[in-house]
Amino acid sequence: MDEQVDLEALKKLTPEQQNQLISGLKQQVAVLNAQAIIGELSQKCTQKCIVSPGGSLTNSEKQCLQRCMDRFMDTWNLVSVALQKRLQDEFSGFHQ
């Protein structure tokens, strides 16, 4: 994702091509988001909630993991919505 974007080339795309590009980018972002969520949840919530690994989780560990995941997902959703809005605003400015 470190590639340079040629804005002039993007401006020359047909609306259909632009929509295809946007759709592909959204799919890539969704995959990256899912991977990031899984990685972060695994690392942070496990470290926080499981203090003595064993054959099974205690009730308090289960509750801690559930609360941790819920808070993490709520935060992730807020950030995602804000980022999507910002990207939409920037892309709509690109069309003008």
PyMOL commands that set and color helices and strands:
alter all, ss='L'
color gray80, all
select helices_A, chain A and resi 7-11+15-49+59-95
alter helices_A, ss='H'
color red, helices_A
deselect
rebuild
show_as cartoon
